[in-house]
Amino acid sequence: MASYLLIIFAALGAGLINSVAGGGSFLTFPALVFTGVPSIIANASSSLALIPGSAVSAWTYREDFHKAEDFPIRGMFIVSIIGGICGALLLLFTPQRNFDALIPWLMLASTLLFAFGPAISPILKRAITIGPVSVVVIQFFVALYGGYFGGAVGIVMLATWSVFGLEDIHVMNANKTVLVLTMNVVAVALFIIAHKIWWPQTTAMLLAAVIGGYVGASSAKKVNQRVLRAIITVISVAITAAFFLRGR
């Protein structure tokens, strides 16, 4: 019962913060691993558990979707699908022992991206510019990472789009939510086919993630994102440290 309470609260928090600032997998993935779910299955199950919450958030943001001039949304959709499939296949062909060894480093990279991505984005924007073709190519590699692991993938997308020239954070969040949902759906389809989902734990997380996603998206404009991001960063640092200690 304690394990199920942990993953339910993790999913509730993940659905909320995913719709506001991103980083929900920092809660769901470790919660599953620390309750005894093998890491590859935990990664796949976490991705599935967050899809309904992401779908609710995408619906809430529907009025802001694709309100950006010259944004190559069709190309972004296509490469998000292809990249999500390639990332999922890469995960499925990664031996469990190798993925376990990678987890602390993946968590560390995700934490650094989440913590410093918004600060780096303006620097990159002043230093370089990218066009529609470049942003689509970058999106493929972002989707590849998203299908494989996905921690802080939304932050990478927002940073890329900022360099591309998007400025309206609500439009960026709307497009980010839809494209992250796209890459996750195709990846999860492969995880289901490969029998990499633990259904009891995943089912327990689904409703909580939906509730969190709806509440988060509805109150996103009222939340102090700096404070929320700081809290998420502290939590992710602690979890990353726990994974490094766990692997010793």
N, C-alpha and C positions, 0 to 999 in steps of 0.2 A: 504493500500500500504506500509506503514511504517513497518507493521508486516512482510509482505512478504519479504521486503528488508532485514530485520534483519535475518530471517531464511535462506535466500539465502546466505548472507555473512557468516553466521555461518557455513553453510554446505560447502562452499568453503574453509574456514579456516580449518574445521574439516577434510576434505578429504586430504588436504595438510599435516597437522601435524600427521594424522594417519599413513601416509606412511613414515614419517621421524622419529617421536619420540613417537607416540601414544598419546592418550588423546583427540581424536576428539569429543567424547561424552560430554566433558566438555563444548563444545560450542553448539552443536545441541540440547541436552536435555534441558538445561536452556532456550535457545532461544524459544523453543516450549512452555515450561511452562509459561514463562513470556509474551507470546503473547496470553495466554488464553486456551491452550490445557491442558486437565486434565492429571495429572502426569503419570498414567499408560499408557494412550494412547500416551503421549509424549515420554515415554521410548520406546514403541513398534515402533512408527513412526520414531524415531531417529535411531533405529537399522536398519530398512528397508532402510532409506535414505542413510545410509553409506555403504550398501552392494555393490552397483555398483562401488563406489570409491575403496573399498577394493579389488574388483575383478580386477580392472585395475591395482592396485598396485601389486597384486599377479602375474598377467601376466608379469609385468615389472621385477619382481624378479625371473621369472621362471628359469633362468640359475643357480641361487643359491639355489633352493629348494632341500632339503634333501641331501645336500653335507656334511653329518656328519656321521662318523663311529659309529655303535652301537646305533644310534638314532632310537627308536622303533616307526617309523612313522605310521605303520598300527594300532597299539594299541592306539596311540594318536588320530588318526582319529575316531576310534570307540568310545572312551570315550568322545571325544569332541561332537559327535553327541548325545550320551546318556545324558551327562551333560547339553548340551544346551536345550534339550527337557525338562528335569526335572526342570531346572531353569525357563524356560518359563511357564511351568504349575504352578510352585510355585507363579510366579508373577500373573498369571491369577486368582489364588484362593486367592490372598491377597486383603482384603478389601481396597477400595480407601483411606479411612481415615487413616488406618494403614500405607499404603505406603507413604502418604503425611508426616506422622510423621517420617518415616524412611529416607526420602530423605536427610535432612541435614546431618545425620550421615553417610549415604552411600557416599555422596559427600565428607565429611571430610575424611573418610577412603580411598577413591579413591585418594584424593589430597595427603595424607600422603604417600600412596604407590607410587604415581607418583614422588613425590619430593625426597623421601629417598630410594626408591627401588634400584637404581643403586649403592648407597653408601653401602647399607646393603649387597648386593649380594656378594662382595668380602670377607666380614667378614664371611658370611655363608659358602662360598666356602672353606675357611681355616679351619672352625670349623667342618664341616660335609661333607660327601659324600653320594650320592644317586645313585642307580642303575636303570636299565631300568624299573623294576617292580614299584619301588617307584615313578619314574617320571610319569608313566602312571596313577597311583592312584592319585597323586597330580593333574594331568591334568583333571581328572574327576571333582574334586571340583572347579578348576579354571573355567571349562566350566559351571558348575552349577551356579557359580557367574556370568559368562558371559551371560548366558541365562536370569538371573534374572535382572541384572542391567548393569554390564559390564564396569563400569568406571575403567580405568587403568588396565584392564585385561591383556593387552599385556605386561605391565611392570612386572606383577606377573609371566607370562610365561617366560620372558627373565631372571628374577632372578632365577627361578627354573632350567632352562636349563644351566645357568652359574654354578650352584652348581653341576649339572649333569656332566659338563665338556666341554660344547660347548664354543668356544672362538671367532669364526669368526662372527662378528656382522652382516655381510651381510647375511650369511647363517641363523643366528638366526632370523633376520628380515623377511627373505623369508618364513621360516617355521611358524613363528608367524602369519604373514599375512594370510596364507592359513588356519591355524587352527582357527583363530578368525573368518574368513569368514565362515568356516564350522559350527561353533556353532551358529553364527548369522543367517545363512540361515535356519537351522532347527527351531530355536526359532521364527523367523519371520513367517515361514509357519504356526505355531500355532496361532500367533497373527492375521494373516489374516483370518484364519478359525474362530477365536473368534470375528471377527469384531472390533479389537482394533487399527485399522489404520485410521487416518484421511488423506484421499487421497489428497485433494487440497494442504495442507501444505507439505506433504511428496513428492508429485510430484515436487513441486517447489524446493525442496532441492536436488533432485536426480542428475540433470545435473551439478549443482555446485559442488557436492561432487565428481563426476567423474572427472571433470576438475582439482579440487584440488588434487585428488589422483594421477592423471597422472603427474602433475607438480611436486608434492612432491617426488614421487618415482624416477622420472627422474633426480632430482637434489639432492637426498638424500646425496650423497657422497660429495657434495659441501657445504652443510649447516653446520654451527657451531651448533651442537646439544646441547651443554651446554647453549648457549645463548637462543636457541629456547625453551629448557626445562624450563629455568628460567622464560621466558615470560609466558609460559603456566601455570607454577606453580602460578605465581602472579595472573593471570586471574582466575584460579580455586579457589584460596583462597578468592578472592573477591566474586565470585559467591557462594561459600559455605557460607560465611558470610551473603550474601543476603538471602539465603534460611533459615538460622537460624532466621534472623530478620523477614522474611516473615511469619514464623510459630508462632511468638509471638502474 
